[in-house]
Amino acid sequence: MAMTSDRPAPPTAPDAPLRLGFLLMDNFTLISLASAVEPLRMANQLAGRELYQWTTLSTDGEAVRASDGLLITPDSSMHEPLALDMVFVCGGVGIQRHVTREHVLWLQAQARQSRRIGALCTGSWALAKAGLLDGYECSIHWEFQAAAQEAYPRATLTTRLFSIDRDRATASGGTAPLDMMLTLISRDHSRELSAAISDMFICDRMRGEQDQQRVPLRHVLGTSQPKLLEIVALMEANLEEPIALDELANYVNVSRRQLERLFQKYLSCSPSRYYLKLRLTRARQLLRQTSMSIIEIASVCGFVSTPHFSKCYREYFGTPPRDERVTRLASATVTLTPANLAAGNEDDAYVAPRASSAMQALAQAQGEPTYASVHLG
């Protein structure tokens, strides 16, 4: 088996495309991989030049089966000395069983070469096992959140859709990698480019780093508290005209006092506070995703007056409702820009991704009306 060198890859010229590698773990989720790669392809198309290159890797260069059963043939083995600027681990189902010592050693070698490291879906588990998330904020699919935090207490697991912390970028899964890549592309090039990519993919909005995963309450509580789940379902179905707490208690045949105890014990807040959170969260979605007026949103979320709504909103989110009308991308301390690596290594020790998939896609896109439609300074 080829040994992985610890020497850094040759430095990237200022105008050279950024080179990203995607390590496919067994049972990786295809939607997460596609959500990460497609924005790169579209960035190239809209810019009319190769801003990004990407290559897929597997442990031994052999085909990898995705979680939907499709067999994907990678571009190369992870042991080939490719010149990469950033490496993403693409996780999926049963990640605990699939991360081996070989993966851990390889990932640690990538970090020693000053490569930026990222993960998609449950790929953060592999990074944490390699010790590469110690002291970092990171995201992982909500289904693995508790297990990952228990197994790797030195990593700071968040419930955010994605996290960018220094030279680490982790996305929770599903379509969250799309939002993470749009944020990174915006910082690499321009918000105009990322907005144009979003339009091409029919995205209503670009979700930011502060957006949260929606963790189903049933996952938190299991099936042990059916009355509490029923109460919360009633709350969610009645946001415009909130039901009084006494009435909610009567619906599920518990006393008001029992209702209060259930919420405090399992949700660490009062039922009125939880109900308010649901209404305000819904209001935030409407503010960000629709053109409804603040007065209309206050009404459909059960607030008797706009001033009362604005006061509650500011107290809960720390910002007034009108500020949510401004599209903001979460700030990141680093971008996908290649590091200024030291020169002086033998370039012929590295091989470029063969017949760049990015160049092939770019050539095919030249007839598209949007080709080179975004000007980059």
C-alpha positions in Angstrom: 0.0 0.0 0.0 1.3 3.5 -0.8 2.4 5.6 2.1 1.0 9.0 2.6 3.6 11.8 2.6 3.6 14.4 5.3 5.1 17.0 3.0 2.7 19.9 2.0 1.3 20.0 -1.5 2.9 22.5 -3.9 1.5 26.0 -3.4 -1.5 27.1 -5.5 -1.0 30.0 -7.8 -3.3 33.0 -7.0 -5.6 32.4 -10.0 -5.4 28.6 -9.9 -8.6 26.7 -9.2 -9.1 25.5 -5.6 -8.6 21.7 -5.4 -11.1 19.8 -3.2 -11.1 16.0 -2.4 -14.1 14.1 -1.2 -13.4 10.9 0.7 -16.4 8.5 0.2 -17.0 6.3 3.3 -19.1 3.1 2.9 -22.8 3.9 2.9 -22.2 7.7 2.4 -25.2 9.8 1.6 -25.3 10.8 -2.0 -27.5 13.8 -1.4 -24.8 15.4 0.8 -22.1 14.8 -1.7 -24.2 16.2 -4.6 -25.2 19.2 -2.4 -21.5 20.0 -1.9 -20.2 19.4 -5.5 -23.0 21.0 -7.5 -22.4 24.5 -6.2 -18.8 24.2 -7.3 -19.8 23.1 -10.8 -22.3 26.0 -11.0 -19.7 28.5 -9.7 -17.4 27.5 -12.6 -20.3 27.7 -15.1 -21.4 31.2 -14.0 -17.9 32.5 -13.8 -17.0 31.0 -17.2 -13.7 29.6 -15.8 -12.5 27.0 -13.5 -12.7 28.3 -10.0 -12.8 24.9 -8.4 -11.7 21.4 -9.1 -13.0 18.3 -7.2 -12.0 14.7 -7.1 -13.6 11.7 -5.3 -11.5 9.3 -3.3 -12.0 5.9 -1.6 -9.8 4.0 0.7 -8.4 1.8 -2.1 -9.6 3.4 -5.3 -12.4 0.8 -5.6 -16.1 1.6 -6.0 -18.1 2.6 -2.9 -21.7 1.9 -2.3 -23.8 4.8 -1.2 -26.6 4.6 1.4 -29.2 4.4 -1.4 -27.5 1.3 -2.9 -25.8 3.1 -5.9 -22.3 2.0 -6.6 -20.0 5.0 -7.1 -16.6 4.7 -8.8 -14.1 7.3 -7.3 -11.4 9.1 -9.2 -8.6 7.6 -7.2 -7.4 6.0 -3.9 -6.9 8.3 -0.9 -3.2 7.1 -0.9 -2.4 8.7 -4.2 -0.4 11.9 -3.5 -2.9 14.3 -5.0 -2.3 18.0 -4.7 -5.4 19.1 -2.7 -6.2 22.3 -0.8 -9.1 20.8 1.2 -10.4 17.4 2.1 -14.0 16.5 3.0 -15.1 13.2 4.6 -18.5 12.1 3.2 -20.3 10.1 5.9 -23.6 8.4 6.1 -25.2 5.3 7.6 -23.3 3.3 10.2 -20.3 5.7 10.3 -19.0 4.2 13.6 -18.4 0.9 11.9 -16.7 2.3 8.8 -14.0 4.6 10.2 -10.8 2.6 10.5 -7.3 3.2 11.8 -6.3 3.7 8.2 -8.7 6.5 7.8 -7.6 8.1 11.1 -4.0 8.1 10.1 -4.7 9.4 6.7 -6.8 12.3 8.0 -4.1 13.2 10.5 -1.6 13.3 7.7 -3.8 15.7 5.8 -4.0 18.0 8.7 -0.2 17.9 9.1 0.1 19.0 5.5 -1.9 22.2 6.4 -4.8 21.1 4.3 -8.2 22.4 5.4 -10.5 19.6 6.6 -14.2 19.2 6.3 -17.0 16.7 6.7 -20.5 16.1 5.3 -23.4 14.4 7.1 -21.9 12.0 9.7 -18.3 12.5 8.4 -17.6 14.7 11.5 -17.4 11.4 13.4 -14.3 10.4 11.4 -12.7 13.8 12.1 -13.5 13.6 15.8 -12.1 10.1 16.0 -8.9 11.4 14.4 -8.7 14.2 17.1 -9.1 16.8 14.4 -12.2 18.5 16.0 -10.7 18.9 19.5 -11.4 22.4 20.5 -13.5 23.1 17.4 -17.2 23.8 16.9 -18.7 21.4 14.5 -21.9 20.1 13.1 -23.1 16.5 12.5 -26.5 15.1 11.6 -28.9 15.4 14.6 -29.3 11.7 14.7 -25.7 11.3 15.8 -25.4 14.4 17.9 -25.8 12.9 21.4 -23.6 9.9 20.6 -20.8 12.0 19.1 -20.8 14.4 22.0 -20.6 11.5 24.4 -17.8 9.8 22.5 -15.7 12.9 21.7 -16.2 15.4 24.6 -13.3 17.6 23.3 -15.3 18.5 20.2 -18.0 21.2 20.6 -21.0 19.7 18.8 -23.6 22.3 17.8 -27.1 21.8 16.3 -26.4 24.3 13.5 -26.8 23.3 9.9 -23.1 23.8 9.4 -20.2 25.1 11.2 -17.1 26.9 10.0 -14.4 27.2 12.7 -10.9 28.3 11.5 -9.7 25.6 9.2 -12.6 23.2 9.7 -15.9 23.2 7.8 -18.6 20.6 8.8 -22.2 20.3 7.5 -24.9 18.3 9.1 -26.2 16.4 6.1 -29.0 16.4 3.6 -28.9 19.7 1.7 -27.0 21.6 4.4 -23.7 21.2 2.4 -25.2 23.3 -0.3 -25.7 26.2 2.2 -22.2 25.7 3.5 -20.6 25.8 0.1 -22.6 28.9 -0.9 -21.2 30.6 2.2 -17.7 29.6 1.4 -18.0 30.6 -2.3 -19.3 33.9 -1.2 -16.2 34.5 0.8 -13.9 33.1 -1.9 -15.4 35.3 -4.6 -18.6 37.3 -4.1 -22.1 37.3 -2.7 -23.3 38.0 -6.2 -21.9 34.6 -7.4 -23.3 32.6 -4.5 -26.7 34.4 -5.0 -26.7 33.5 -8.7 -25.9 29.8 -7.8 -28.8 29.8 -5.4 -31.1 31.1 -8.1 -29.9 28.4 -10.5 -30.8 25.7 -8.0 -34.2 27.2 -7.2 -33.2 28.0 -3.6 -35.6 30.3 -1.7 -32.8 31.6 0.4 -29.3 30.9 1.5 -29.4 29.5 5.0 -26.6 30.8 7.2 -24.3 29.3 9.8 -26.7 30.3 12.6 -29.6 28.4 11.2 -30.4 25.3 13.2 -31.2 21.7 12.4 -34.8 20.9 13.3 -34.5 18.0 15.6 -37.7 16.0 15.9 -39.1 16.1 19.5 -39.8 12.4 19.2 -36.1 11.8 18.8 -35.4 13.7 22.0 -38.2 12.1 24.1 -38.6 8.7 22.4 -42.1 7.2 23.1 -42.0 7.5 26.8 -44.0 10.7 27.0 -47.0 10.5 24.7 -49.0 13.2 26.5 -46.1 15.7 26.1 -45.8 14.9 22.4 -49.5 15.3 22.0 -49.5 18.7 23.7 -46.6 19.9 21.6 -48.4 18.7 18.4 -51.4 20.8 19.5 -49.2 23.8 20.0 -47.6 23.4 16.6 -51.0 23.2 15.0 -52.4 26.3 16.7 -49.8 29.0 16.4 -52.2 31.7 15.0 -54.7 31.3 17.8 -52.8 29.9 20.8 -54.7 27.6 23.1 -54.7 28.5 26.8 -52.6 26.2 29.0 -55.6 25.0 31.0 -57.3 24.0 27.8 -54.2 22.2 26.6 -54.0 20.3 29.9 -57.7 19.3 29.6 -57.1 18.0 26.1 -54.7 15.3 27.3 -56.4 14.7 30.7 -53.6 16.2 33.0 -53.8 19.0 35.5 -52.2 22.4 34.8 -49.6 21.5 37.5 -48.7 18.2 35.8 -48.4 20.0 32.5 -45.9 22.5 34.0 -43.9 19.6 35.5 -43.7 17.7 32.2 -42.3 20.7 30.4 -39.8 21.5 33.1 -38.6 17.9 33.5 -38.2 17.0 29.8 -37.9 20.4 28.0 -36.3 22.5 30.7 -38.8 25.4 30.3 -42.3 26.3 31.1 -45.1 25.4 28.6 -45.8 29.1 28.0 -42.1 29.6 27.1 -42.0 26.7 24.8 -45.2 27.8 23.0 -43.7 31.3 22.6 -40.5 29.7 21.1 -42.6 27.9 18.5 -44.4 31.0 17.5 -41.3 33.1 17.3 -39.4 30.4 15.3 -42.3 30.4 12.9 -42.2 34.2 12.7 -38.5 34.1 11.9 -39.1 31.6 9.0 -41.8 33.9 7.6 -39.6 37.0 7.9 -36.7 35.3 6.1 -38.7 33.4 3.5 -41.7 35.5 2.5 -42.6 39.1 1.7 -45.4 39.2 4.3 -45.4 42.4 6.4 -44.3 42.4 10.0 -47.9 43.2 11.0 -49.2 40.2 9.1 -46.6 37.9 10.5 -47.3 39.1 14.1 -51.0 38.2 13.5 -50.5 34.7 12.0 -48.1 33.9 14.8 -50.6 34.7 17.5 -49.5 38.1 18.7 -52.2 40.7 19.6 -50.0 43.7 18.6 -47.0 44.4 16.5 -45.1 46.2 19.4 -45.6 43.2 21.6 -44.4 40.9 18.9 -41.3 43.1 18.3 -40.5 43.2 22.0 -40.8 39.4 22.3 -38.8 38.8 19.1 -35.9 41.1 20.2 -35.8 39.5 23.7 -35.6 36.0 22.3 -33.4 36.5 19.2 -31.5 39.6 20.3 -32.4 41.5 17.1 -35.6 43.3 16.0 -37.8 41.6 13.3 -37.0 44.3 10.7 -33.3 43.2 10.7 -34.3 39.7 9.5 -35.3 41.3 6.2 -31.7 41.9 5.4 -30.0 38.8 3.9 -26.9 38.1 5.9 -24.3 35.4 5.6 -22.7 34.1 8.7 -19.2 35.3 9.2 -16.3 32.8 9.0 -12.8 33.2 10.2 -11.4 31.4 7.2 -12.4 30.7 3.6 -11.6 28.0 1.2 -8.7 30.1 -0.1 -5.5 27.9 -0.3 -3.0 28.5 2.5 0.2 30.3 1.6 2.3 27.1 1.8 6.0 27.1 1.7 7.6 26.3 -1.7 10.6 24.2 -2.4 9.1 20.7 -2.7 9.4 18.5 -5.7 6.2 19.2 -7.7 6.5 15.9 -9.5 5.8 14.0 -6.3 2.2 15.0 -6.7 -0.3 14.2 -9.3 -3.2 16.4 -10.4 -6.7 15.0 -10.5 -6.9 13.3 -13.8 -8.9 14.9 -16.6 -10.5 17.3 -14.2 -14.3 16.6 -13.8 -14.6 20.3 -13.3 -13.1 21.1 -16.7 -15.3 18.5 -18.4 -18.4 20.0 -16.8 -17.2 23.5 -17.7 -16.7 22.5 -21.4 -20.2 21.1 -21.5 -21.7 24.2 -20.0 -20.3 26.6 -22.6 -23.5 26.5 -24.6 -25.7 27.5 -21.6 -27.2 31.0 -21.5 -25.8 31.5 -18.0 -22.2 30.7 -19.0 -19.8 33.4 -17.8 -22.9 35.5 -16.7 -21.4 36.6 -13.4 -18.4 39.0 -13.6 -15.7 38.5 -11.0 -13.4 41.4 -10.4 
